[in-house]
Amino acid sequence: MKILIACEYSGKLRDRFIDQGHEVWSCDLLEGEGKHTDRHIVDDYRTILKWFKPDMLIGHPPCTYICVSGNAHYANTQKRLDGIAFFKEMWEQDIPKICLENPVSVVSTKVAKATQYIQPWQYGHGETKNTGLWLKGLPKLKPTNIVEGRSNRIHFMSPSPLRSKKRSETYDGIADAMVNQWTNL
């Protein structure tokens, strides 16, 4: 399968899909990390779509301006409108299988409702981070390893230069579930 992982610098999804034998590219405005950095492009996903036609798009649109936790700062701003437009454009791509991942956000009322919400503790991590998945052509993700513990580590993460990167990384258990449940469709 040909897969584009958009707005992902960590390589967590890219590397897992490549290791399963898929043709995968990731892209972000940040340098790529992980095992297969030769399959990462520092650019906007729309540039990659000019020459790569994927069967699946997994996107992590930037959430800063569109998440509901930013309402006090970004409601009625151009940054919010631009964030919604970016999400909508990604959601409306002519690609058979699409998963967009974001926290609880205004796109549920402006673009489309999330198909489902998942939590890290459903996939082997004792933490909370309510994460929406907007799905087209893909089944809902099934929990794989429900664990005890409900730490809100992400919410209480101390300010640092790496805070936004750490907050945006895909949990390993969720990445494994996506690869295992969506590659044999």
N, C-alpha and C positions, 0 to 999 in steps of 0.2 A: 504494500500500500504506500502511496505517496502522501506524506504528512508535513504540514507546516505548523510549527509551534511559534506563535507570534507573541512578542513582548515577554520573552523568557531569556534571561541571561544565564541562569544557573545550570542549564543543561540537564536538569533532572529528568524531564520528560523526553527530551531529544535523545539522550544517551540510552534510555531504556528501550525506546522504540527502535533505534538503530541496532541495539544488541539483539532484538527479535527479528532482524532481517529486513526492516522497512527502509525505504528511501525517505530520509527526513532532513529538513533544514529547520533551524531555529533562527530567530532574529530578534534584535532589541537595539535600543540606542546605546546600550552598555556593552562592553566587551564580554564575550562568552566565557563561561567557566565549564568545568567538567571534563569528561574523557574525550569527547569528539568535537573539540573546538574548531576543527577544520570544516565542520558542518554548521557553523554559526556565522551569521552576517550581521555586521553593525549597520543597520539601516531600518527603514520603515517597512512593515510587512507588504505594503502595496507595491513597493519596488520589486520584491521577490515574486509577487503574483504576475508580473509582466513576463517572466520567463519560466516560472514553475507553476504547474497546474495540479494542486493537491487533491486527493480524494477526501482528506480530512484536514480541518483547521482547528487547532486548539489555541485559543487566544486568551491572553491575560491583559485586557485593556487597562491602562492606568486608572486607579480607583480614587486618587486623591480628591478630585473635583466632583466625582459623581456619587461617592458613598454617602449614606445618610448621616454618618458621623461628621461630615463636613458641611452640613446644612448651615450652621451658624456662620461659617466663613465664606461659603461659595454659592449659596442660594442666590439666584437672579444675577449671576455674573457671567461674563463671556467665557471664562474658563470652564464653568459648568456646562454651558451650551456646547462648547467645543468638545468636551468630554463625552457628552451624550451623542453628539454627531459622529464621533470616532467609533464609539461602541455600536451605534446603529449601522454604520457603513460596514463594519466587520461582520455584524450579524446578518446583513443582507447580501453577503458574497454568494456567488453562484458556485457553491462547493457542496457536494452531497452530504458530508458529515461535518457538523460544526459543534464545538463546545466552547462557550465563553465562560470564564470564571471571574467572579467578582464578589466582594462582600455585599451585604444588604445595601442596595443603591437605588437611586431615583430612576434608573432605567426600567425598573419593574413597572412604573407608571407612565414613563415617557416612550419606551420602545416596546418591550415585551416583558411579561412576568417570567421570573426564573422558573425553570422546569422543576428544580428541586433544590433543597438546601442540605448541605452535608457538614459534618463536624469532624475534626481530626481524631477525636476519641472513637469514631466508628471505624477507623483504619489503623489502629495500633498506637496512637499518640494520646497520652492523657491530658489533652488540652482542649480548650474551646476556641473556635474561630468560625462563626457561622458564615459559610461560604455558599453563594449561589452558583448554580450551573444552569446556563441557558443552552439547551440541547436541540439540535436538528439532525435527524437521521441516526441518532444514537440513543440507546436505552439509558434509563436512569442508572446511576452508579449504585451498586449494591454494597452495603457495609461488608468488610472482610475480617475485622478483628476488633470487636467492641471491647474497650478496656476501661478499667476504673480510673478515677481521677478526672477532675474537671478544672485544671489550672487555666487561668486566663493570661498566660505568659505574654502573648503577643500584645494584648491591650496595655499591659503594665511595663512593657519594655522601656528601659531607660533611654533618654535621648542620646544619640551618638551619630557620627558621620555615616555609619553603616546601618542605622535603624531601618530605613525604608527598604534597603535590600533584604535584610533579615526578615522583615514583616511580609515581604512579597514572595518568598521562596515557597515552592510547592512542597508539601509534606511527602516524605518518601512513601508512606503507606497509601496515600491518595494517588501518587504517580504510579505505583505498582498496580493499583486497582484499575486505573484507566487503561494501562497497557494490557493487562490480563483480560479485561472485560470487553474492550473495544477493538482488538486487533483480529479477532476471528469471526467477525460479523459477515 
